[in-house]
Amino acid sequence: MSNYVADTHALLWYLTDDDRLGEQANLIFEETEQGEHLIIVPTIVLVESLDIIEKKRVSYDFNLVLQAARRQ
């Protein structure tokens, strides 16, 4: 098992299925969903995600971001 730290854009791009997320990062997120890795989501990533969502730069429910962070 490997540990990773998510950044804001990578997390949001994964959650919104954005094509800008690289193949390797997407694979790591998918493998994490299967329990193969641990992704650490820093508090600042959550704050920045909320800011991006509130400014309507990304159409997404922030509660789903929190749920995803808890799963990791």
mmJSON file of the N, C-alpha and C atoms, coordinates in Angstrom:
{"data_MODEL":{"atom_site":{
"group_PDB":["ATOM","ATOM","ATOM","ATOM","ATOM","ATOM","ATOM","ATOM","ATOM","ATOM","ATOM","ATOM","ATOM","ATOM","ATOM","ATOM","ATOM","ATOM","ATOM","ATOM","ATOM","ATOM","ATOM","ATOM","ATOM","ATOM","ATOM","ATOM","ATOM","ATOM","ATOM","ATOM","ATOM","ATOM","ATOM","ATOM","ATOM","ATOM","ATOM","ATOM","ATOM","ATOM","ATOM","ATOM","ATOM","ATOM","ATOM","ATOM","ATOM","ATOM","ATOM","ATOM","ATOM","ATOM","ATOM","ATOM","ATOM","ATOM","ATOM","ATOM","ATOM","ATOM","ATOM","ATOM","ATOM","ATOM","ATOM","ATOM","ATOM","ATOM","ATOM","ATOM","ATOM","ATOM","ATOM","ATOM","ATOM","ATOM","ATOM","ATOM","ATOM","ATOM","ATOM","ATOM","ATOM","ATOM","ATOM","ATOM","ATOM","ATOM","ATOM","ATOM","ATOM","ATOM","ATOM","ATOM","ATOM","ATOM","ATOM","ATOM","ATOM","ATOM","ATOM","ATOM","ATOM","ATOM","ATOM","ATOM","ATOM","ATOM","ATOM","ATOM","ATOM","ATOM","ATOM","ATOM","ATOM","ATOM","ATOM","ATOM","ATOM","ATOM","ATOM","ATOM","ATOM","ATOM","ATOM","ATOM","ATOM","ATOM","ATOM","ATOM","ATOM","ATOM","ATOM","ATOM","ATOM","ATOM","ATOM","ATOM","ATOM","ATOM","ATOM","ATOM","ATOM","ATOM","ATOM","ATOM","ATOM","ATOM","ATOM","ATOM","ATOM","ATOM","ATOM","ATOM","ATOM","ATOM","ATOM","ATOM","ATOM","ATOM","ATOM","ATOM","ATOM","ATOM","ATOM","ATOM","ATOM","ATOM","ATOM","ATOM","ATOM","ATOM","ATOM","ATOM","ATOM","ATOM","ATOM","ATOM","ATOM","ATOM","ATOM","ATOM","ATOM","ATOM","ATOM","ATOM","ATOM","ATOM","ATOM","ATOM","ATOM","ATOM","ATOM","ATOM","ATOM","ATOM","ATOM","ATOM","ATOM","ATOM","ATOM","ATOM","ATOM","ATOM","ATOM","ATOM","ATOM","ATOM","ATOM","ATOM","ATOM","ATOM","ATOM","ATOM"],
"id":[1,2,3,4,5,6,7,8,9,10,11,12,13,14,15,16,17,18,19,20,21,22,23,24,25,26,27,28,29,30,31,32,33,34,35,36,37,38,39,40,41,42,43,44,45,46,47,48,49,50,51,52,53,54,55,56,57,58,59,60,61,62,63,64,65,66,67,68,69,70,71,72,73,74,75,76,77,78,79,80,81,82,83,84,85,86,87,88,89,90,91,92,93,94,95,96,97,98,99,100,101,102,103,104,105,106,107,108,109,110,111,112,113,114,115,116,117,118,119,120,121,122,123,124,125,126,127,128,129,130,131,132,133,134,135,136,137,138,139,140,141,142,143,144,145,146,147,148,149,150,151,152,153,154,155,156,157,158,159,160,161,162,163,164,165,166,167,168,169,170,171,172,173,174,175,176,177,178,179,180,181,182,183,184,185,186,187,188,189,190,191,192,193,194,195,196,197,198,199,200,201,202,203,204,205,206,207,208,209,210,211,212,213,214,215,216],
"type_symbol":["N","C","C","N","C","C","N","C","C","N","C","C","N","C","C","N","C","C","N","C","C","N","C","C","N","C","C","N","C","C","N","C","C","N","C","C","N","C","C","N","C","C","N","C","C","N","C","C","N","C","C","N","C","C","N","C","C","N","C","C","N","C","C","N","C","C","N","C","C","N","C","C","N","C","C","N","C","C","N","C","C","N","C","C","N","C","C","N","C","C","N","C","C","N","C","C","N","C","C","N","C","C","N","C","C","N","C","C","N","C","C","N","C","C","N","C","C","N","C","C","N","C","C","N","C","C","N","C","C","N","C","C","N","C","C","N","C","C","N","C","C","N","C","C","N","C","C","N","C","C","N","C","C","N","C","C","N","C","C","N","C","C","N","C","C","N","C","C","N","C","C","N","C","C","N","C","C","N","C","C","N","C","C","N","C","C","N","C","C","N","C","C","N","C","C","N","C","C","N","C","C","N","C","C","N","C","C","N","C","C","N","C","C","N","C","C"],
"label_atom_id":["N","CA","C","N","CA","C","N","CA","C","N","CA","C","N","CA","C","N","CA","C","N","CA","C","N","CA","C","N","CA","C","N","CA","C","N","CA","C","N","CA","C","N","CA","C","N","CA","C","N","CA","C","N","CA","C","N","CA","C","N","CA","C","N","CA","C","N","CA","C","N","CA","C","N","CA","C","N","CA","C","N","CA","C","N","CA","C","N","CA","C","N","CA","C","N","CA","C","N","CA","C","N","CA","C","N","CA","C","N","CA","C","N","CA","C","N","CA","C","N","CA","C","N","CA","C","N","CA","C","N","CA","C","N","CA","C","N","CA","C","N","CA","C","N","CA","C","N","CA","C","N","CA","C","N","CA","C","N","CA","C","N","CA","C","N","CA","C","N","CA","C","N","CA","C","N","CA","C","N","CA","C","N","CA","C","N","CA","C","N","CA","C","N","CA","C","N","CA","C","N","CA","C","N","CA","C","N","CA","C","N","CA","C","N","CA","C","N","CA","C","N","CA","C","N","CA","C","N","CA","C","N","CA","C","N","CA","C","N","CA","C","N","CA","C","N","CA","C","N","CA","C"],
"label_alt_id":[null,null,null,null,null,null,null,null,null,null,null,null,null,null,null,null,null,null,null,null,null,null,null,null,null,null,null,null,null,null,null,null,null,null,null,null,null,null,null,null,null,null,null,null,null,null,null,null,null,null,null,null,null,null,null,null,null,null,null,null,null,null,null,null,null,null,null,null,null,null,null,null,null,null,null,null,null,null,null,null,null,null,null,null,null,null,null,null,null,null,null,null,null,null,null,null,null,null,null,null,null,null,null,null,null,null,null,null,null,null,null,null,null,null,null,null,null,null,null,null,null,null,null,null,null,null,null,null,null,null,null,null,null,null,null,null,null,null,null,null,null,null,null,null,null,null,null,null,null,null,null,null,null,null,null,null,null,null,null,null,null,null,null,null,null,null,null,null,null,null,null,null,null,null,null,null,null,null,null,null,null,null,null,null,null,null,null,null,null,null,null,null,null,null,null,null,null,null,null,null,null,null,null,null,null,null,null,null,null,null,null,null,null,null,null,null],
"label_comp_id":["MET","MET","MET","SER","SER","SER","ASN","ASN","ASN","TYR","TYR","TYR","VAL","VAL","VAL","ALA","ALA","ALA","ASP","ASP","ASP","THR","THR","THR","HIS","HIS","HIS","ALA","ALA","ALA","LEU","LEU","LEU","LEU","LEU","LEU","TRP","TRP","TRP","TYR","TYR","TYR","LEU","LEU","LEU","THR","THR","THR","ASP","ASP","ASP","ASP","ASP","ASP","ASP","ASP","ASP","ARG","ARG","ARG","LEU","LEU","LEU","GLY","GLY","GLY","GLU","GLU","GLU","GLN","GLN","GLN","ALA","ALA","ALA","ASN","ASN","ASN","LEU","LEU","LEU","ILE","ILE","ILE","PHE","PHE","PHE","GLU","GLU","GLU","GLU","GLU","GLU","THR","THR","THR","GLU","GLU","GLU","GLN","GLN","GLN","GLY","GLY","GLY","GLU","GLU","GLU","HIS","HIS","HIS","LEU","LEU","LEU","ILE","ILE","ILE","ILE","ILE","ILE","VAL","VAL","VAL","PRO","PRO","PRO","THR","THR","THR","ILE","ILE","ILE","VAL","VAL","VAL","LEU","LEU","LEU","VAL","VAL","VAL","GLU","GLU","GLU","SER","SER","SER","LEU","LEU","LEU","ASP","ASP","ASP","ILE","ILE","ILE","ILE","ILE","ILE","GLU","GLU","GLU","LYS","LYS","LYS","LYS","LYS","LYS","ARG","ARG","ARG","VAL","VAL","VAL","SER","SER","SER","TYR","TYR","TYR","ASP","ASP","ASP","PHE","PHE","PHE","ASN","ASN","ASN","LEU","LEU","LEU","VAL","VAL","VAL","LEU","LEU","LEU","GLN","GLN","GLN","ALA","ALA","ALA","ALA","ALA","ALA","ARG","ARG","ARG","ARG","ARG","ARG","GLN","GLN","GLN"],
"label_asym_id":["A","A","A","A","A","A","A","A","A","A","A","A","A","A","A","A","A","A","A","A","A","A","A","A","A","A","A","A","A","A","A","A","A","A","A","A","A","A","A","A","A","A","A","A","A","A","A","A","A","A","A","A","A","A","A","A","A","A","A","A","A","A","A","A","A","A","A","A","A","A","A","A","A","A","A","A","A","A","A","A","A","A","A","A","A","A","A","A","A","A","A","A","A","A","A","A","A","A","A","A","A","A","A","A","A","A","A","A","A","A","A","A","A","A","A","A","A","A","A","A","A","A","A","A","A","A","A","A","A","A","A","A","A","A","A","A","A","A","A","A","A","A","A","A","A","A","A","A","A","A","A","A","A","A","A","A","A","A","A","A","A","A","A","A","A","A","A","A","A","A","A","A","A","A","A","A","A","A","A","A","A","A","A","A","A","A","A","A","A","A","A","A","A","A","A","A","A","A","A","A","A","A","A","A","A","A","A","A","A","A","A","A","A","A","A","A"],
"label_entity_id":["1","1","1","1","1","1","1","1","1","1","1","1","1","1","1","1","1","1","1","1","1","1","1","1","1","1","1","1","1","1","1","1","1","1","1","1","1","1","1","1","1","1","1","1","1","1","1","1","1","1","1","1","1","1","1","1","1","1","1","1","1","1","1","1","1","1","1","1","1","1","1","1","1","1","1","1","1","1","1","1","1","1","1","1","1","1","1","1","1","1","1","1","1","1","1","1","1","1","1","1","1","1","1","1","1","1","1","1","1","1","1","1","1","1","1","1","1","1","1","1","1","1","1","1","1","1","1","1","1","1","1","1","1","1","1","1","1","1","1","1","1","1","1","1","1","1","1","1","1","1","1","1","1","1","1","1","1","1","1","1","1","1","1","1","1","1","1","1","1","1","1","1","1","1","1","1","1","1","1","1","1","1","1","1","1","1","1","1","1","1","1","1","1","1","1","1","1","1","1","1","1","1","1","1","1","1","1","1","1","1","1","1","1","1","1","1"],
"label_seq_id":[1,1,1,2,2,2,3,3,3,4,4,4,5,5,5,6,6,6,7,7,7,8,8,8,9,9,9,10,10,10,11,11,11,12,12,12,13,13,13,14,14,14,15,15,15,16,16,16,17,17,17,18,18,18,19,19,19,20,20,20,21,21,21,22,22,22,23,23,23,24,24,24,25,25,25,26,26,26,27,27,27,28,28,28,29,29,29,30,30,30,31,31,31,32,32,32,33,33,33,34,34,34,35,35,35,36,36,36,37,37,37,38,38,38,39,39,39,40,40,40,41,41,41,42,42,42,43,43,43,44,44,44,45,45,45,46,46,46,47,47,47,48,48,48,49,49,49,50,50,50,51,51,51,52,52,52,53,53,53,54,54,54,55,55,55,56,56,56,57,57,57,58,58,58,59,59,59,60,60,60,61,61,61,62,62,62,63,63,63,64,64,64,65,65,65,66,66,66,67,67,67,68,68,68,69,69,69,70,70,70,71,71,71,72,72,72],
"pdbx_PDB_ins_code":[null,null,null,null,null,null,null,null,null,null,null,null,null,null,null,null,null,null,null,null,null,null,null,null,null,null,null,null,null,null,null,null,null,null,null,null,null,null,null,null,null,null,null,null,null,null,null,null,null,null,null,null,null,null,null,null,null,null,null,null,null,null,null,null,null,null,null,null,null,null,null,null,null,null,null,null,null,null,null,null,null,null,null,null,null,null,null,null,null,null,null,null,null,null,null,null,null,null,null,null,null,null,null,null,null,null,null,null,null,null,null,null,null,null,null,null,null,null,null,null,null,null,null,null,null,null,null,null,null,null,null,null,null,null,null,null,null,null,null,null,null,null,null,null,null,null,null,null,null,null,null,null,null,null,null,null,null,null,null,null,null,null,null,null,null,null,null,null,null,null,null,null,null,null,null,null,null,null,null,null,null,null,null,null,null,null,null,null,null,null,null,null,null,null,null,null,null,null,null,null,null,null,null,null,null,null,null,null,null,null,null,null,null,null,null,null],
"Cartn_x":[0.852,0.0,0.893,0.569,1.29,0.405,1.043,0.34,0.594,-0.458,-0.371,-1.057,-0.73,-1.388,-2.081,-3.387,-4.15,-3.996,-3.943,-4.038,-5.454,-5.799,-7.174,-7.662,-6.891,-7.352,-7.46,-6.494,-6.555,-7.796,-8.092,-9.27,-10.551,-10.682,-11.896,-12.004,-10.887,-10.913,-11.302,-10.833,-11.225,-12.717,-13.174,-14.58,-15.541,-15.104,-15.97,-15.651,-14.773,-14.401,-13.884,-13.032,-12.461,-11.283,-11.248,-10.19,-8.803,-8.731,-7.426,-6.622,-7.269,-6.549,-5.747,-4.463,-3.592,-3.956,-3.517,-3.829,-3.306,-2.083,-1.479,-2.238,-2.578,-3.331,-4.709,-5.361,-6.665,-6.566,-5.548,-5.336,-5.139,-4.364,-4.13,-5.432,-6.247,-7.539,-8.419,-8.459,-9.283,-8.802,-7.49,-6.94,-7.185,-7.213,-7.524,-8.968,-9.865,-11.267,-11.389,-10.447,-10.459,-9.674,-9.157,-8.441,-6.963,-6.407,-5.007,-4.038,-4.512,-3.66,-4.403,-3.684,-4.271,-3.961,-4.997,-4.792,-5.13,-4.177,-4.362,-4.913,-5.982,-6.605,-6.404,-5.434,-5.184,-6.389,-6.494,-7.587,-7.63,-6.479,-6.443,-7.074,-6.959,-7.581,-9.097,-9.625,-11.067,-11.518,-10.758,-11.102,-11.049,-10.005,-9.885,-10.992,-11.36,-12.448,-13.756,-14.025,-15.235,-15.241,-14.104,-13.995,-14.264,-13.684,-13.874,-15.333,-15.95,-17.355,-18.266,-18.009,-18.846,-18.734,-17.565,-17.372,-17.876,-18.48,-19.092,-18.084,-16.834,-15.834,-15.961,-16.559,-16.85,-18.26,-19.042,-20.399,-20.362,-20.388,-20.284,-20.816,-21.279,-21.803,-20.656,-20.385,-19.266,-19.445,-20.674,-20.893,-20.346,-20.361,-19.792,-18.265,-17.655,-16.213,-15.887,-16.649,-16.419,-16.595,-17.615,-17.827,-16.655,-16.148,-15.004,-13.773,-13.554,-12.406,-12.506,-13.681,-13.869,-13.612,-13.935,-13.7,-12.222,-11.411,-9.988,-9.414],
"Cartn_y":[-1.183,0.0,1.239,2.163,3.43,4.547,5.589,6.783,7.926,8.698,9.849,11.031,12.222,13.443,14.066,14.308,14.888,16.397,16.946,18.395,18.725,19.973,20.402,20.033,20.392,20.147,18.654,17.885,16.446,15.833,16.221,15.683,16.076,17.346,17.793,17.193,17.101,16.513,15.041,14.322,12.919,12.815,13.603,13.517,13.931,14.842,15.319,14.646,13.652,12.906,13.838,14.769,15.76,15.152,15.39,14.853,15.418,16.491,17.085,16.254,15.333,14.48,13.455,13.366,12.43,10.974,10.106,8.681,8.072,8.404,7.828,8.277,9.555,10.056,9.404,9.266,8.621,7.179,6.48,5.104,5.023,5.945,5.956,6.193,7.136,7.371,6.123,5.494,4.295,3.168,2.962,1.92,2.234,3.508,3.908,3.547,3.75,3.377,1.869,1.095,-0.358,-0.777,0.202,-0.087,-0.389,-0.11,-0.432,0.646,1.864,2.974,3.825,4.77,5.764,7.138,7.947,9.323,10.252,11.057,12.051,13.315,13.844,15.064,16.158,17.051,18.123,19.058,19.655,20.586,21.706,22.21,23.31,22.875,21.605,21.095,21.177,20.866,20.979,22.429,23.325,24.753,25.291,24.943,25.403,24.808,23.562,22.938,23.671,23.995,24.742,26.093,26.77,28.073,27.955,26.964,26.761,26.453,25.616,25.253,26.452,27.213,28.39,29.454,29.566,30.542,30.016,28.83,28.218,27.895,27.694,27.288,25.806,25.079,23.661,23.434,22.712,22.394,21.052,21.116,19.907,20.207,19.192,19.336,19.149,20.169,20.08,18.935,18.596,17.47,16.166,16.041,14.858,14.86,16.042,16.148,15.648,16.08,15.646,14.133,13.59,12.146,11.401,11.905,11.279,11.334,12.465,12.616,11.638,11.431,10.485,9.048,8.726,7.354,7.021,8.035,7.795,7.493],
"Cartn_z":[0.0,0.0,0.0,-0.864,-0.951,-0.423,0.066,0.524,-0.445,-0.704,-1.588,-0.918,-1.381,-0.913,-2.123,-1.985,-3.083,-3.115,-4.309,-4.416,-4.884,-4.807,-5.046,-6.434,-7.444,-8.807,-9.103,-8.678,-8.931,-8.288,-7.065,-6.383,-7.114,-7.432,-8.125,-9.523,-10.221,-11.556,-11.492,-10.478,-10.352,-10.046,-9.109,-8.7,-9.803,-10.68,-11.764,-13.101,-13.078,-14.283,-15.381,-14.975,-15.892,-16.657,-17.961,-18.815,-18.51,-17.756,-17.448,-16.449,-15.738,-14.8,-15.588,-15.277,-15.981,-15.712,-16.606,-16.496,-15.202,-14.826,-13.622,-12.375,-12.305,-11.161,-11.096,-12.235,-12.271,-11.768,-12.194,-11.766,-10.254,-9.702,-8.259,-7.509,-7.964,-7.321,-7.408,-8.579,-8.742,-7.839,-7.772,-6.907,-5.44,-5.097,-3.729,-3.391,-4.341,-4.139,-3.861,-4.376,-4.181,-2.947,-2.19,-0.955,-1.12,-2.298,-2.553,-2.084,-1.89,-1.473,-0.457,0.105,0.996,0.412,0.217,-0.235,0.922,1.292,2.348,1.694,2.259,1.74,2.784,2.547,3.511,3.656,4.806,5.076,4.048,3.628,2.662,1.343,0.985,-0.24,-0.126,1.04,1.253,1.176,1.785,1.761,0.336,-0.395,-1.78,-2.651,-2.399,-3.148,-2.915,-1.67,-1.342,-2.054,-2.052,-2.708,-4.209,-4.841,-6.281,-6.595,-5.784,-6.0,-5.76,-4.691,-4.404,-5.485,-6.091,-7.168,-8.509,-8.489,-9.676,-10.773,-10.389,-11.373,-11.704,-10.748,-10.925,-10.414,-11.185,-10.759,-10.034,-8.713,-7.906,-6.518,-5.837,-4.484,-3.495,-2.692,-1.748,-0.759,-0.418,0.493,-0.089,-1.405,-2.04,-1.937,-1.947,-1.735,-0.335,0.651,2.031,2.157,1.516,1.566,0.946,-0.16,-0.822,0.071,0.73,1.625,2.792,3.288,4.401,3.973,2.73,2.228,2.159,1.899,1.741,3.089],
"occupancy":[1.0,1.0,1.0,1.0,1.0,1.0,1.0,1.0,1.0,1.0,1.0,1.0,1.0,1.0,1.0,1.0,1.0,1.0,1.0,1.0,1.0,1.0,1.0,1.0,1.0,1.0,1.0,1.0,1.0,1.0,1.0,1.0,1.0,1.0,1.0,1.0,1.0,1.0,1.0,1.0,1.0,1.0,1.0,1.0,1.0,1.0,1.0,1.0,1.0,1.0,1.0,1.0,1.0,1.0,1.0,1.0,1.0,1.0,1.0,1.0,1.0,1.0,1.0,1.0,1.0,1.0,1.0,1.0,1.0,1.0,1.0,1.0,1.0,1.0,1.0,1.0,1.0,1.0,1.0,1.0,1.0,1.0,1.0,1.0,1.0,1.0,1.0,1.0,1.0,1.0,1.0,1.0,1.0,1.0,1.0,1.0,1.0,1.0,1.0,1.0,1.0,1.0,1.0,1.0,1.0,1.0,1.0,1.0,1.0,1.0,1.0,1.0,1.0,1.0,1.0,1.0,1.0,1.0,1.0,1.0,1.0,1.0,1.0,1.0,1.0,1.0,1.0,1.0,1.0,1.0,1.0,1.0,1.0,1.0,1.0,1.0,1.0,1.0,1.0,1.0,1.0,1.0,1.0,1.0,1.0,1.0,1.0,1.0,1.0,1.0,1.0,1.0,1.0,1.0,1.0,1.0,1.0,1.0,1.0,1.0,1.0,1.0,1.0,1.0,1.0,1.0,1.0,1.0,1.0,1.0,1.0,1.0,1.0,1.0,1.0,1.0,1.0,1.0,1.0,1.0,1.0,1.0,1.0,1.0,1.0,1.0,1.0,1.0,1.0,1.0,1.0,1.0,1.0,1.0,1.0,1.0,1.0,1.0,1.0,1.0,1.0,1.0,1.0,1.0,1.0,1.0,1.0,1.0,1.0,1.0,1.0,1.0,1.0,1.0,1.0,1.0],
"B_iso_or_equiv":[0.0,0.0,0.0,0.0,0.0,0.0,0.0,0.0,0.0,0.0,0.0,0.0,0.0,0.0,0.0,0.0,0.0,0.0,0.0,0.0,0.0,0.0,0.0,0.0,0.0,0.0,0.0,0.0,0.0,0.0,0.0,0.0,0.0,0.0,0.0,0.0,0.0,0.0,0.0,0.0,0.0,0.0,0.0,0.0,0.0,0.0,0.0,0.0,0.0,0.0,0.0,0.0,0.0,0.0,0.0,0.0,0.0,0.0,0.0,0.0,0.0,0.0,0.0,0.0,0.0,0.0,0.0,0.0,0.0,0.0,0.0,0.0,0.0,0.0,0.0,0.0,0.0,0.0,0.0,0.0,0.0,0.0,0.0,0.0,0.0,0.0,0.0,0.0,0.0,0.0,0.0,0.0,0.0,0.0,0.0,0.0,0.0,0.0,0.0,0.0,0.0,0.0,0.0,0.0,0.0,0.0,0.0,0.0,0.0,0.0,0.0,0.0,0.0,0.0,0.0,0.0,0.0,0.0,0.0,0.0,0.0,0.0,0.0,0.0,0.0,0.0,0.0,0.0,0.0,0.0,0.0,0.0,0.0,0.0,0.0,0.0,0.0,0.0,0.0,0.0,0.0,0.0,0.0,0.0,0.0,0.0,0.0,0.0,0.0,0.0,0.0,0.0,0.0,0.0,0.0,0.0,0.0,0.0,0.0,0.0,0.0,0.0,0.0,0.0,0.0,0.0,0.0,0.0,0.0,0.0,0.0,0.0,0.0,0.0,0.0,0.0,0.0,0.0,0.0,0.0,0.0,0.0,0.0,0.0,0.0,0.0,0.0,0.0,0.0,0.0,0.0,0.0,0.0,0.0,0.0,0.0,0.0,0.0,0.0,0.0,0.0,0.0,0.0,0.0,0.0,0.0,0.0,0.0,0.0,0.0,0.0,0.0,0.0,0.0,0.0,0.0],
"pdbx_formal_charge":[null,null,null,null,null,null,null,null,null,null,null,null,null,null,null,null,null,null,null,null,null,null,null,null,null,null,null,null,null,null,null,null,null,null,null,null,null,null,null,null,null,null,null,null,null,null,null,null,null,null,null,null,null,null,null,null,null,null,null,null,null,null,null,null,null,null,null,null,null,null,null,null,null,null,null,null,null,null,null,null,null,null,null,null,null,null,null,null,null,null,null,null,null,null,null,null,null,null,null,null,null,null,null,null,null,null,null,null,null,null,null,null,null,null,null,null,null,null,null,null,null,null,null,null,null,null,null,null,null,null,null,null,null,null,null,null,null,null,null,null,null,null,null,null,null,null,null,null,null,null,null,null,null,null,null,null,null,null,null,null,null,null,null,null,null,null,null,null,null,null,null,null,null,null,null,null,null,null,null,null,null,null,null,null,null,null,null,null,null,null,null,null,null,null,null,null,null,null,null,null,null,null,null,null,null,null,null,null,null,null,null,null,null,null,null,null],
"auth_seq_id":[1,1,1,2,2,2,3,3,3,4,4,4,5,5,5,6,6,6,7,7,7,8,8,8,9,9,9,10,10,10,11,11,11,12,12,12,13,13,13,14,14,14,15,15,15,16,16,16,17,17,17,18,18,18,19,19,19,20,20,20,21,21,21,22,22,22,23,23,23,24,24,24,25,25,25,26,26,26,27,27,27,28,28,28,29,29,29,30,30,30,31,31,31,32,32,32,33,33,33,34,34,34,35,35,35,36,36,36,37,37,37,38,38,38,39,39,39,40,40,40,41,41,41,42,42,42,43,43,43,44,44,44,45,45,45,46,46,46,47,47,47,48,48,48,49,49,49,50,50,50,51,51,51,52,52,52,53,53,53,54,54,54,55,55,55,56,56,56,57,57,57,58,58,58,59,59,59,60,60,60,61,61,61,62,62,62,63,63,63,64,64,64,65,65,65,66,66,66,67,67,67,68,68,68,69,69,69,70,70,70,71,71,71,72,72,72],
"auth_comp_id":["MET","MET","MET","SER","SER","SER","ASN","ASN","ASN","TYR","TYR","TYR","VAL","VAL","VAL","ALA","ALA","ALA","ASP","ASP","ASP","THR","THR","THR","HIS","HIS","HIS","ALA","ALA","ALA","LEU","LEU","LEU","LEU","LEU","LEU","TRP","TRP","TRP","TYR","TYR","TYR","LEU","LEU","LEU","THR","THR","THR","ASP","ASP","ASP","ASP","ASP","ASP","ASP","ASP","ASP","ARG","ARG","ARG","LEU","LEU","LEU","GLY","GLY","GLY","GLU","GLU","GLU","GLN","GLN","GLN","ALA","ALA","ALA","ASN","ASN","ASN","LEU","LEU","LEU","ILE","ILE","ILE","PHE","PHE","PHE","GLU","GLU","GLU","GLU","GLU","GLU","THR","THR","THR","GLU","GLU","GLU","GLN","GLN","GLN","GLY","GLY","GLY","GLU","GLU","GLU","HIS","HIS","HIS","LEU","LEU","LEU","ILE","ILE","ILE","ILE","ILE","ILE","VAL","VAL","VAL","PRO","PRO","PRO","THR","THR","THR","ILE","ILE","ILE","VAL","VAL","VAL","LEU","LEU","LEU","VAL","VAL","VAL","GLU","GLU","GLU","SER","SER","SER","LEU","LEU","LEU","ASP","ASP","ASP","ILE","ILE","ILE","ILE","ILE","ILE","GLU","GLU","GLU","LYS","LYS","LYS","LYS","LYS","LYS","ARG","ARG","ARG","VAL","VAL","VAL","SER","SER","SER","TYR","TYR","TYR","ASP","ASP","ASP","PHE","PHE","PHE","ASN","ASN","ASN","LEU","LEU","LEU","VAL","VAL","VAL","LEU","LEU","LEU","GLN","GLN","GLN","ALA","ALA","ALA","ALA","ALA","ALA","ARG","ARG","ARG","ARG","ARG","ARG","GLN","GLN","GLN"],
"auth_asym_id":["A","A","A","A","A","A","A","A","A","A","A","A","A","A","A","A","A","A","A","A","A","A","A","A","A","A","A","A","A","A","A","A","A","A","A","A","A","A","A","A","A","A","A","A","A","A","A","A","A","A","A","A","A","A","A","A","A","A","A","A","A","A","A","A","A","A","A","A","A","A","A","A","A","A","A","A","A","A","A","A","A","A","A","A","A","A","A","A","A","A","A","A","A","A","A","A","A","A","A","A","A","A","A","A","A","A","A","A","A","A","A","A","A","A","A","A","A","A","A","A","A","A","A","A","A","A","A","A","A","A","A","A","A","A","A","A","A","A","A","A","A","A","A","A","A","A","A","A","A","A","A","A","A","A","A","A","A","A","A","A","A","A","A","A","A","A","A","A","A","A","A","A","A","A","A","A","A","A","A","A","A","A","A","A","A","A","A","A","A","A","A","A","A","A","A","A","A","A","A","A","A","A","A","A","A","A","A","A","A","A","A","A","A","A","A","A"],
"auth_atom_id":["N","CA","C","N","CA","C","N","CA","C","N","CA","C","N","CA","C","N","CA","C","N","CA","C","N","CA","C","N","CA","C","N","CA","C","N","CA","C","N","CA","C","N","CA","C","N","CA","C","N","CA","C","N","CA","C","N","CA","C","N","CA","C","N","CA","C","N","CA","C","N","CA","C","N","CA","C","N","CA","C","N","CA","C","N","CA","C","N","CA","C","N","CA","C","N","CA","C","N","CA","C","N","CA","C","N","CA","C","N","CA","C","N","CA","C","N","CA","C","N","CA","C","N","CA","C","N","CA","C","N","CA","C","N","CA","C","N","CA","C","N","CA","C","N","CA","C","N","CA","C","N","CA","C","N","CA","C","N","CA","C","N","CA","C","N","CA","C","N","CA","C","N","CA","C","N","CA","C","N","CA","C","N","CA","C","N","CA","C","N","CA","C","N","CA","C","N","CA","C","N","CA","C","N","CA","C","N","CA","C","N","CA","C","N","CA","C","N","CA","C","N","CA","C","N","CA","C","N","CA","C","N","CA","C","N","CA","C","N","CA","C","N","CA","C","N","CA","C","N","CA","C"],
"pdbx_PDB_model_num":[1,1,1,1,1,1,1,1,1,1,1,1,1,1,1,1,1,1,1,1,1,1,1,1,1,1,1,1,1,1,1,1,1,1,1,1,1,1,1,1,1,1,1,1,1,1,1,1,1,1,1,1,1,1,1,1,1,1,1,1,1,1,1,1,1,1,1,1,1,1,1,1,1,1,1,1,1,1,1,1,1,1,1,1,1,1,1,1,1,1,1,1,1,1,1,1,1,1,1,1,1,1,1,1,1,1,1,1,1,1,1,1,1,1,1,1,1,1,1,1,1,1,1,1,1,1,1,1,1,1,1,1,1,1,1,1,1,1,1,1,1,1,1,1,1,1,1,1,1,1,1,1,1,1,1,1,1,1,1,1,1,1,1,1,1,1,1,1,1,1,1,1,1,1,1,1,1,1,1,1,1,1,1,1,1,1,1,1,1,1,1,1,1,1,1,1,1,1,1,1,1,1,1,1,1,1,1,1,1,1,1,1,1,1,1,1]
}}}
